[in-house]
Amino acid sequence: MQRRRNKADDHDGSHPLPLTTATPRRRKTTPPPTSSNFGFVVLLVVLFSALMAVEFIAYRMLGATSSQSSSNSADSSAIKPSGGDGRRATSPKESHSVRTNRPTPKPVAPSPQHTFEPTNGQMGWRVKEARLTSHKNSEFWKSYIPDPLPPLPPDVDPTTGEELPPVIAYVTTLTKCGPKHRGGLDGAAVLLHSIRRNSYGWVPMEDQIRDSENAQHMDENVDRPLYGGRGGKYRYRAYVIVDPAASPQNEGRSGECARFLQKIGYVVLHRPPLVPLFEVPDLDEDGHEEEGSQGIYHELKNEGFVAMDRPLDGPTAVRKGEHPDKLRKFMHNDGCCGYTELLKLHVYGMVEHALAVHLDFDSLLLRPMDDLFDAMLAEEDGDGEEARKKLPMAKLPRTREVDYSKRIDAAFVRDYNSVNHPSLDAPVGYQGGFLVVRPDLDVLERYRTILRRGEFLLGPRDGWAGKFGGFYGDVTFQGILPYYYESVAPQGVHNEAELDRCIFNQMGDNPRKSTYKFPRATPLDEKKMGFHDTKQCRDGRTDCSDTDCQRIHPKDSVTTHFTFCKKPWDCSQGNPGTVVAPTCLGLLKEWYGIRRELEDWWLLPSPRNNNEIETNSKNNDILLNNQQSFYWKEGTISKVKQSRVGDLDNAQYFGYCDKYETGGYHRLVEPDGPKSR
């Protein structure tokens, strides 16, 4: 029989019920318990008590065994150093605890001198996952060696005898490939075209389209990109460093991303970690090399692993009670990409190039970076000093002084938005999406040493050497960079420059903290938005109006990074209702415009297959601006046209969006490749 519903049945408890007058009801009385009910309750209590007793005995037995195993492993890791430098004198294998499938014993409350919890219920499977991932990566290198860089084109044009400018390496990284990474592939394609159109040898698009046989596929009424696109002083080559998990050799979806990037013009480079996250296991039970192993497995094994040389005492030693794998687990899960984000450090290994630039997929060149390249490549006197003085440098509390008389060998921007507790001396990470360096193998080796020592202090999370941490990405890329340049690098070896973050890697970020729990743009209507800016600057100063990137017009920036403005492939609204909205919408519109130009470029005929198009040295392979992919199949061209008919504000989104957010975005149509003769 269904009982009658009343208002209390629909009440969720979030607000008190209204007071009402109601007809009094007769109070119901509970009948006294019968003997049969009482006996049933007693039986349930007895059974429950017996079950708890069995659980308790099993827990004590397994816990004691596991604790004994833990204590044995801890004793084996506390080996006395062989000398006065505080390093272990034994093999890395001896410092590992034995992993079991037994449950982790219940943590004992730490004594006052403890600074970190011993472990927790989730530590076991997380460490196991990290270890398996590391070992799987090592297995790849049994049969593979890192890809060599293809030979660079000649420095002199063989046709005209003209001396050609240096080739700049533009590097990005690919660590995973799955459905959620598809939008990033569009970002990589548009990034590459933004590099191409701002490099030496590029012919402005309007000149290429003129009189083209495929001009009928191009809408002349559509806005074109507003900035750059007139070429630049330096040549380029684009690379993508891939983790084995995203190798183009992988069958199925995990290899699709790298294969797409190869098709559109990136050179794929497989690279191992500088140092394996966990110890590389022996090839077989006897430690002998397996037959047919042709890779660099043994070399990788000889590199050691993260924190194998951690000092046993001193200020950077492992703190009492800290789980031996805690740091490695943190690295595996840190930031955007975990330990694989440190593949970005291979940018220092591109020694065949005079300069190497690392950019994330969600970055974009608005104009050539010629002024920065001039300053980094110019001689140490005369014009070089003047070029360096013209660079837009940061002038903030953490900014280190640049010696303008010397060459700059590294340029970066800081990520003040990741600072948890702003102050004048708070540690600040380097932004992980932008780095320009003069490649140097000695620097790469110093990073290996940093990783082997693993002097990142946990509990509390004080960071590298207890000084560089407490911000997003601190345990990997964004933290290891400032630790190296400001603490580890030999004095006088480097002359690094912190650039103005509103000009390079422009994100449109708010220099002040917000009352919102995450960094937010300055609201136009505080009451309507529900949050407002505080008086606290993220760099610790009282006045930070000179670094308000929200108000910087896109025409004044050189590169941008779509973080606060959200991703173009998410059909972002550009933070409406805030100060930064015009800036974000301008940057997003430029991205869509460059995408349209890329598609139109792919619609052009190939110079190699159309004798009516004059070929000259500026379209030749030595400039790396030659087309490698095209839209030439009728079915593909039809798909391109269909991708441009979105209903959402065509003037802003160029027909690539039907609605806001990811579901409304029209993906870039994959090109057909070179057209056969």
Order of alpha helices (4+ residues) and beta strands (2+ residues): alpha-alpha-alpha-beta-alpha-alpha-beta-alpha-beta-alpha-alpha-beta-beta-alpha-alpha-beta-beta-alpha-beta-beta-alpha-beta-beta-alpha-beta-beta-alpha-alpha-alpha
